[in-house]
Amino acid sequence: EDTIFPFHESKFGTNAMEHNIEQHHAFQPGFDVFQAYIKDILDGKAVYSGDLAIEKLDGFSETLVTHLHDNIYTGDPNYQIEQVSRNLHGGGYEDSWKVD
């Protein structure tokens, strides 16, 4: 977010990456819980449990998968054109703007 997002926004407009940031904030707490659990296992403070690992993964995996699917479009020129158009005109883009 701190490195590449400012570059994208310099090219595609303010808040062009806002949806990605919102998604990061949505899955990050669950990811942090899972990461802490794994660290505790590695540090000998917890014993691995497949059921518990799955429970912790389930706490954020659906949101993460949605984000990863959406992230594919972030590099798509048509998606970026839509973001620029939305920022400039408050709407979508015309079909004639599409990049093949």
Disulfide bonds with the S-S distance in Angstrom:
none
